[in-house]
Amino acid sequence: MNITSDRFMAMVGERIQTARKHLELTQKELSDKLGFKDRQILANIEAGQRKVSTEEMMTLMQVLGKDLGYFTDPYLITAEHAFSWRAQNVPVVLDAYEPTARNLVAANRRFADLLNEQAEPIARQLKLSKKNSFEDAANAGDALAKEWNMGKEDVPAAELHGLVESKLKYLVLLVDCPSEISGAACRVPDCDTILINRFEPAVRQNFDLGHEVFHLLTWDCMPPERVDVRTEDPKKASRVEGMAENFAAGILMPTHVLRPRWDGRGNRSLQEWIPATAQELQVSGKALYWRLRNLGWLTDGDVMDINIDQLVVRPGSSQPAHKGRLLYSRVFVTRLHSVLDRGLVSVRKAAELLNCTVEDIADVFHAHGFPVPFDL
């Protein structure tokens, strides 16, 4: 399978640790079951610093209740709580789709490994906790947008996908998934991934992307729930989800982008200006309204005059399509093309991982402007 010895040991060690923790065994308890003279031997195995012998693997399979593939298949994502779904609370739908999502994430990680791409040594994390305010979360999004100079060349929403992949090294995949699912954040070593339902309205895709970026940036200190129930009422959202929404508002509508538009609005009524500006920024009118309120830019009189339910895009106009509405993303499709073109993965294996046909893969390459590297 062309996986280096060091990476293989690290993978096996990581999966032993995951299975051990799932069974709530300490290193000492598992070490005793394996017949190790001290805990440090197991600690070295889990750290990827020592090989597992054939006999030890057989015992591990028995004690941990896993088959050999669990420990050795590089196309598996084994973490128990790897996904946080932004969706309606429909467990049967999530349980049915999650294996497809896991395969996509695992395939990307394996492709990067086969192509000898260097993983980021340290994942960036925001220094926020549940003790922080919603304003702190919004300011963090605002600061990140300023750091990345968002809005200089285009509106922030149109730039976010590419910047998340290039700056944070998160993979952003636009996917075909059930309508109950808006998106997901996936936290796995060397392969943090965001999934976005590509058939959602553009404004929702943009907010979902910003929302999931927050979860990945705060996963260590505020691990999200498996299901972030999608709601239009911010009062029904949990504190962490409310912080995620405010972060998304900050990064999609940063003050350095909003201020010139706000100062230059002239005599236009806010009832007209807000939806027009929201359309330009590729966010919803309600989202922009709440951003302005939270910034303190609306007076009490403004709030009284604005009919929030009518802050909609004008009839006959449409939101710009999200950049990247093509299936998957340029980064992922480039990796997929490279491993197929070099013969590192068979097209049949790729189709199995992507839960599609060989013809579907050819269509993806055509859509992204790549030559098809195999015969149909």
C-alpha positions as CSV (number, residue, x, y, z in Angstrom):
1,M,0.0,0.0,0.0
2,N,3.1,2.2,-0.2
3,I,2.9,3.6,3.3
4,T,6.1,4.4,5.1
5,S,7.1,2.5,8.2
6,D,7.0,5.6,10.4
7,R,3.5,6.6,9.2
8,F,2.2,3.1,9.5
9,M,3.4,2.8,13.1
10,A,1.9,6.2,13.9
11,M,-1.4,5.1,12.3
12,V,-1.5,1.8,14.2
13,G,-0.6,3.6,17.5
14,E,-3.3,6.2,17.0
15,R,-6.0,3.5,16.4
16,I,-4.9,1.5,19.4
17,Q,-5.3,4.5,21.6
18,T,-8.7,5.3,20.1
19,A,-10.0,1.8,20.7
20,R,-8.5,1.7,24.2
21,K,-10.2,5.0,25.2
22,H,-13.5,3.8,23.7
23,L,-13.4,0.9,26.1
24,E,-12.3,3.2,29.0
25,L,-9.1,1.2,29.6
26,T,-6.1,2.9,31.0
27,Q,-2.6,2.3,29.5
28,K,-1.8,0.3,32.6
29,E,-4.9,-1.9,32.3
30,L,-4.2,-2.6,28.6
31,S,-0.5,-3.2,29.2
32,D,-1.4,-5.8,31.8
33,K,-3.7,-7.6,29.3
34,L,-0.9,-7.5,26.7
35,G,1.7,-8.9,29.2
36,F,3.9,-5.8,29.0
37,K,6.3,-5.4,31.9
38,D,5.5,-1.7,32.2
39,R,3.1,0.9,30.7
40,Q,5.8,2.8,28.8
41,I,5.9,0.0,26.1
42,L,2.3,0.7,25.3
43,A,2.9,4.5,25.5
44,N,5.6,4.1,22.9
45,I,3.3,2.1,20.6
46,E,0.5,4.6,20.8
47,A,3.0,7.4,20.1
48,G,4.1,5.6,16.9
49,Q,7.6,4.9,18.3
50,R,7.5,1.1,18.5
51,K,6.2,-1.6,16.1
52,V,3.5,-4.1,17.2
53,S,4.5,-7.7,16.8
54,T,2.2,-10.3,15.1
55,E,1.5,-11.9,18.5
56,E,0.8,-8.5,20.1
57,M,-1.6,-7.6,17.2
58,M,-3.5,-10.8,17.7
59,T,-4.0,-10.0,21.4
60,L,-4.9,-6.4,20.6
61,M,-7.6,-7.6,18.2
62,Q,-9.1,-9.9,20.8
63,V,-8.9,-7.5,23.8
64,L,-10.1,-4.4,21.9
65,G,-12.7,-6.2,19.8
66,K,-11.4,-5.0,16.4
67,D,-10.5,-6.8,13.2
68,L,-7.1,-6.4,11.5
69,G,-8.4,-3.8,9.0
70,Y,-9.3,-1.4,11.8
71,F,-5.6,-1.1,12.7
72,T,-4.0,-1.4,9.3
73,D,-6.4,0.0,6.6
74,P,-5.2,3.5,5.7
75,Y,-8.6,4.3,4.1
76,L,-10.4,4.3,7.5
77,I,-11.3,7.1,9.8
78,T,-11.6,5.5,13.2
79,A,-12.1,8.4,15.5
80,E,-15.4,8.0,17.4
81,H,-16.3,11.6,17.5
82,A,-14.8,12.9,14.3
83,F,-17.8,14.8,13.0
84,S,-20.0,17.6,14.1
85,W,-23.0,17.9,11.8
86,R,-25.0,21.0,11.1
87,A,-28.3,19.4,10.3
88,Q,-31.8,18.7,11.3
89,N,-31.8,16.2,14.2
90,V,-32.6,13.1,12.1
91,P,-30.2,10.3,13.4
92,V,-31.2,7.8,10.7
93,V,-30.2,10.2,8.0
94,L,-26.9,11.1,9.6
95,D,-26.1,7.5,10.4
96,A,-26.7,6.5,6.7
97,Y,-24.6,9.3,5.3
98,E,-21.7,9.4,7.7
99,P,-19.9,6.4,6.2
100,T,-19.8,8.2,2.9
101,A,-18.4,11.3,4.6
102,R,-15.8,9.2,6.4
103,N,-14.7,7.6,3.1
104,L,-14.2,11.1,1.5
105,V,-12.1,12.3,4.4
106,A,-10.1,9.1,4.6
107,A,-9.5,9.1,0.8
108,N,-8.2,12.7,0.9
109,R,-5.8,11.9,3.8
110,R,-4.6,8.8,2.0
111,F,-4.1,10.7,-1.3
112,A,-2.1,13.4,0.4
113,D,0.0,10.6,2.1
114,L,0.7,8.8,-1.3
115,L,1.7,12.2,-2.8
116,N,4.1,12.8,0.1
117,E,2.5,16.1,1.0
118,Q,3.7,17.5,4.3
119,A,1.1,17.8,7.0
120,E,0.8,21.0,9.0
121,P,2.9,20.4,12.2
122,I,0.5,22.4,14.5
123,A,-3.2,23.1,13.9
124,R,-4.2,26.6,14.6
125,Q,-6.6,27.1,17.5
126,L,-8.5,30.2,18.8
127,K,-8.0,31.0,22.4
128,L,-11.7,31.1,23.2
129,S,-13.8,29.2,25.6
130,K,-17.5,29.1,26.8
131,K,-16.6,31.9,29.2
132,N,-16.0,34.3,26.3
133,S,-18.8,36.4,25.0
134,F,-20.6,36.3,21.6
135,E,-18.8,39.6,20.9
136,D,-15.5,38.0,21.5
137,A,-16.3,35.3,18.9
138,A,-17.4,38.0,16.4
139,N,-14.2,39.9,17.0
140,A,-12.2,36.8,16.4
141,G,-13.9,36.3,13.0
142,D,-13.4,40.0,12.2
143,A,-9.7,39.8,13.2
144,L,-9.1,36.8,11.0
145,A,-10.8,38.5,8.0
146,K,-8.5,41.5,8.6
147,E,-5.4,39.3,8.9
148,W,-6.2,37.6,5.6
149,N,-7.0,41.0,4.0
150,M,-10.4,39.7,3.0
151,G,-12.5,42.1,0.9
152,K,-9.6,43.8,-0.9
153,E,-10.1,41.8,-4.1
154,D,-13.7,40.5,-3.7
155,V,-16.3,40.2,-1.0
156,P,-15.3,38.1,1.9
157,A,-17.8,35.3,1.3
158,A,-16.4,34.7,-2.2
159,E,-12.9,34.4,-0.9
160,L,-13.5,32.3,2.2
161,H,-13.4,28.9,0.7
162,G,-10.0,29.4,-1.0
163,L,-8.5,31.1,2.1
164,V,-9.6,28.4,4.5
165,E,-7.9,25.8,2.3
166,S,-4.7,27.9,1.7
167,K,-4.3,29.5,5.1
168,L,-5.7,26.9,7.5
169,K,-5.0,23.8,5.3
170,Y,-8.6,22.6,6.0
171,L,-10.1,20.7,3.1
172,V,-13.5,22.2,2.1
173,L,-15.6,19.8,0.1
174,L,-18.9,20.7,-1.5
175,V,-20.9,17.5,-1.5
176,D,-24.1,15.9,-2.6
177,C,-25.8,15.0,0.7
178,P,-29.3,14.7,2.1
179,S,-31.3,17.9,2.3
180,E,-31.5,17.5,6.1
181,I,-27.7,18.2,6.3
182,S,-26.2,21.6,5.7
183,G,-22.7,20.7,6.5
184,A,-20.2,19.3,8.9
185,A,-16.8,19.8,10.5
186,C,-14.5,16.8,10.7
187,R,-11.6,16.8,13.1
188,V,-9.0,14.1,12.4
189,P,-5.2,14.2,12.5
190,D,-3.6,15.9,9.5
191,C,-6.9,16.1,7.7
192,D,-9.3,18.6,9.2
193,T,-12.2,18.8,6.7
194,I,-15.4,20.8,6.2
195,L,-18.3,19.4,4.2
196,I,-20.9,21.8,2.7
197,N,-24.1,20.7,1.0
198,R,-23.6,22.2,-2.5
199,F,-27.4,22.5,-3.2
200,E,-28.1,24.8,-0.3
201,P,-28.6,28.5,-1.0
202,A,-25.4,30.4,-1.4
203,V,-26.0,32.5,1.7
204,R,-26.5,29.4,3.8
205,Q,-23.4,27.8,2.4
206,N,-21.4,30.9,3.3
207,F,-22.6,31.0,6.9
208,D,-22.2,27.2,7.3
209,L,-18.6,27.5,6.1
210,G,-17.8,30.2,8.6
211,H,-19.6,28.3,11.3
212,E,-17.6,25.1,10.7
213,V,-14.3,27.0,10.6
214,F,-15.1,28.2,14.1
215,H,-15.7,24.6,15.3
216,L,-12.4,23.4,13.9
217,L,-10.5,26.4,15.4
218,T,-12.0,25.8,18.8
219,W,-12.4,22.0,18.8
220,D,-9.7,21.4,21.5
221,C,-11.3,23.8,24.0
222,M,-14.9,23.5,23.0
223,P,-15.6,20.2,21.3
224,P,-18.9,20.5,19.5
225,E,-21.8,18.1,19.8
226,R,-22.3,15.4,17.1
227,V,-25.3,17.3,15.9
228,D,-25.6,21.1,15.8
229,V,-29.3,21.3,15.2
230,R,-30.0,23.8,12.5
231,T,-32.3,26.6,13.6
232,E,-33.4,30.0,12.3
233,D,-34.0,31.2,15.9
234,P,-30.7,32.2,17.6
235,K,-32.4,32.0,21.0
236,K,-32.7,28.2,20.5
237,A,-29.0,27.7,19.7
238,S,-26.6,26.5,22.3
239,R,-23.9,28.9,23.6
240,V,-21.2,27.3,21.4
241,E,-23.4,27.4,18.4
242,G,-24.3,31.0,19.1
243,M,-20.5,31.8,19.3
244,A,-20.0,30.0,16.0
245,E,-22.7,32.1,14.3
246,N,-21.2,35.3,15.6
247,F,-17.7,34.2,14.4
248,A,-19.2,33.5,11.0
249,A,-20.8,37.0,11.0
250,G,-17.5,38.6,11.9
251,I,-15.5,36.9,9.1
252,L,-18.2,37.4,6.4
253,M,-19.0,40.9,7.4
254,P,-15.8,42.3,8.9
255,T,-15.8,46.0,10.1
256,H,-13.2,47.0,7.5
257,V,-15.5,45.9,4.8
258,L,-18.8,47.1,6.4
259,R,-17.6,50.6,7.5
260,P,-17.1,52.2,4.1
261,R,-20.4,50.8,2.9
262,W,-22.1,52.1,6.1
263,D,-20.6,55.5,5.9
264,G,-21.4,55.8,2.2
265,R,-25.1,54.8,2.4
266,G,-26.2,58.4,2.0
267,N,-29.9,59.0,2.5
268,R,-31.0,55.5,1.5
269,S,-33.5,54.0,3.9
270,L,-32.1,51.1,5.9
271,Q,-35.0,49.0,4.8
272,E,-33.7,49.3,1.3
273,W,-29.9,49.5,2.0
274,I,-29.6,46.4,4.2
275,P,-31.0,43.8,1.7
276,A,-29.1,45.5,-1.1
277,T,-25.8,45.4,0.8
278,A,-26.5,41.9,2.0
279,Q,-26.9,40.7,-1.6
280,E,-23.6,42.3,-2.4
281,L,-21.9,40.6,0.5
282,Q,-23.6,37.2,-0.2
283,V,-25.3,37.0,3.2
284,S,-28.9,37.2,4.3
285,G,-30.6,40.5,5.1
286,K,-31.3,39.3,8.6
287,A,-27.7,38.3,9.2
288,L,-26.6,41.8,8.2
289,Y,-29.2,43.4,10.4
290,W,-28.1,41.5,13.5
291,R,-24.4,42.2,12.6
292,L,-25.2,46.0,12.6
293,R,-27.2,45.7,15.8
294,N,-24.4,43.8,17.6
295,L,-21.8,46.4,16.4
296,G,-24.0,49.1,17.9
297,W,-24.4,51.0,14.6
298,L,-28.2,50.9,14.7
299,T,-30.0,53.4,16.9
300,D,-33.1,52.6,18.8
301,G,-35.1,54.5,16.2
302,D,-33.5,52.5,13.4
303,V,-34.5,49.3,15.1
304,M,-38.1,50.5,15.5
305,D,-38.3,51.5,11.8
306,I,-36.9,48.3,10.3
307,N,-39.2,45.4,9.5
308,I,-36.8,42.5,9.9
309,D,-39.1,40.1,8.1
310,Q,-38.9,42.2,4.9
311,L,-35.1,42.3,4.7
312,V,-35.1,40.0,1.7
313,V,-33.4,40.2,-1.7
314,R,-35.4,42.2,-4.1
315,P,-37.8,40.2,-6.4
316,G,-36.2,39.3,-9.7
317,S,-32.6,39.4,-8.4
318,S,-30.6,36.5,-7.1
319,Q,-27.7,35.8,-4.9
320,P,-24.4,35.1,-6.6
321,A,-23.5,31.5,-6.8
322,H,-21.0,30.3,-4.2
323,K,-17.5,30.0,-5.8
324,G,-16.8,26.4,-5.8
325,R,-20.3,25.1,-6.5
326,L,-18.6,22.3,-8.5
327,L,-18.6,19.0,-6.7
328,Y,-15.7,18.6,-4.1
329,S,-13.0,21.3,-4.5
330,R,-10.1,22.1,-6.7
331,V,-7.6,20.9,-4.0
332,F,-9.3,17.5,-3.6
333,V,-9.8,17.0,-7.4
334,T,-6.1,17.8,-8.0
335,R,-5.1,15.2,-5.5
336,L,-7.5,12.7,-7.0
337,H,-6.2,13.3,-10.5
338,S,-2.6,13.0,-9.4
339,V,-3.0,9.6,-7.7
340,L,-4.9,8.2,-10.6
341,D,-2.5,9.7,-13.2
342,R,0.5,8.2,-11.4
343,G,-1.1,4.8,-10.9
344,L,-1.0,5.1,-7.1
345,V,-4.7,4.3,-6.7
346,S,-6.9,2.3,-9.1
347,V,-9.9,4.1,-10.6
348,R,-12.1,1.3,-9.2
349,K,-10.8,1.9,-5.7
350,A,-11.4,5.7,-6.1
351,A,-15.0,5.1,-7.3
352,E,-15.5,2.8,-4.2
353,L,-14.2,5.5,-1.9
354,L,-16.3,8.3,-3.5
355,N,-19.4,6.1,-3.6
356,C,-19.8,6.8,-7.3
357,T,-19.2,5.3,-10.7
358,V,-16.0,5.6,-12.9
359,E,-18.1,7.7,-15.3
360,D,-18.9,10.0,-12.4
361,I,-15.2,10.5,-11.7
362,A,-14.7,11.4,-15.4
363,D,-17.5,13.9,-15.2
364,V,-15.8,15.5,-12.1
365,F,-12.5,15.9,-14.0
366,H,-14.3,17.4,-17.0
367,A,-16.2,19.9,-14.8
368,H,-12.9,21.0,-13.1
369,G,-11.0,21.2,-16.4
370,F,-8.8,18.2,-16.0
371,P,-8.1,15.6,-18.7
372,V,-9.4,12.2,-17.7
373,P,-6.3,10.0,-16.8
374,F,-8.0,6.6,-17.6
375,D,-9.9,4.9,-20.3
376,L,-13.6,4.6,-20.0
